[in-house]
Amino acid sequence: MRPQINRAPPVLIGTGLGLFRLKIFIWVLLIPAGLLALDYGVSRYQRGLLEQRQQAKARLQRAALFNLRTDVAELTYGPNRTYRLTLYLDNPFPEEPLYVMVPSTQTYVQVGTVWKEVPSRSVTDQAGSVFKLTERRTFDYVFEPNIQEFEELIPGYMHMRFSNSMLIAQRSEPKDDLFERIDNYYVYLKPRTADDKRIFKNRFPGQSPLWIPMPPH
């Protein structure tokens, strides 16, 4: 008696091809969908970073423009023919930190319709240094307005402009989160060679002042 041999049923050509095609079709759908999801996630992350940077920039700009107070504190005579300018910087909101680079200041005298720069320098060598502004601080500069003829909007007085620029940040080691603020201060300044009799015609109450502050213009 011959032993029985169990043979597998014959496999027809093309059997399983439909399932294979279905798998391929699913992968064809999943790969682009995955790429789209990844692209969406990256775009959303980048938008989030951009919004954070824009918000930080807006906070810095607001603090630099509105929290930081600065103006001319005093003008006095210096040695020889010079004058001494004192500027102040103040942060009335110390809970919002401000890091400021020591101001760079230029001095101008109006001659006719133009501003002519005159020699000026910082009294202390602090150029380029950064400090945390939590209270009122002052900075002194010496300048020499060696101009013989100048515009006299007030008889006998020079029309002066002090241009002050500084970099501001809200952390001690900023990268690109810096804001540059430029201020201009205007005063009328009495020359050392002023004719007091001529100045007296301005009818000042009492002694004629050395300097007269002016609003921005």
DOGU-648879 format. One record per residue (C-alpha): z, x, y. Coordinates in steps of 0.5 Angstrom, whole numbers, plus 500, padded with zeros to 3 digits. Each point is the difference from the previous one (the first is absolute). Example, Ala and Ser with C-alpha at 12.3 -4.5 7.8 and 13.67 -1.06 7.14 Angstrom:
# residues 2
516525491/498502507/
This chain:
# residues 217
500500500/498503507/505501505/499495506/498504507/502496506/495501505/501499508/495495502/494503504/500501507/495497504/497504505/502498507/507498498/506501505/494502505/502493504/508503500/498507503/495497505/506495502/505506501/495504504/499494504/507500501/501507502/494499505/504495503/506504500/498506503/497498506/506495501/505506499/496504505/500494505/508499499/501508501/495500507/504494502/507503499/498507503/497496506/506496501/505506499/495503506/501494504/507500499/501508502/495498506/505495503/506504499/497505504/497495505/507497501/504507500/495502506/501494503/508501500/499507502/495498506/505495502/506504500/497506504/497495505/506496501/506503497/499507504/502500507/497506504/500501508/501505505/508501501/500505506/496505504/503506504/498506503/499506496/500508501/495502505/495495501/501496494/503493498/504498494/498494496/505496496/497495495/504496495/499497493/505495498/500495493/504494502/500498492/502506496/500496494/493501500/499507500/494504504/498507499/497503506/496506502/503503506/495497506/495504502/499499508/494502505/501499508/495498505/499499507/495495503/495503504/495495503/498496495/502505494/506502496/501508501/504503494/505505503/504505496/506498496/504502494/506498496/507503502/502501492/495502495/500494495/493499500/498497493/507499498/502493497/507496501/503494498/501495506/506496500/503501507/497502507/497507500/497503506/495506501/499504506/493503503/499504505/493499505/497503506/496496504/496505504/496495503/498501508/497494501/501493496/500493500/505497504/501492498/507501504/499505506/503506498/501499493/496503494/497495495/502502493/499499493/504502494/496499493/504500494/498500493/504500493/499499493/505495497/502498493/505496496/502506495/501507500/494503496/494495502/494501497/494495503/506495503/500503507/499497507/498503506/503497506/497502507/504498507/498501507/506501505/498499508/504502506/500502507/502507501/503504506/496506501/505506502/496501506/500493502/501498508/506496500/498497507/494498497/503497494/505497504/495495502/500497493/507497503/504501494/507498500/504507501/497506498/493500497/501501492/497506496/496495496/498493499/499497493/494495499/498495495/494502495/494499504/
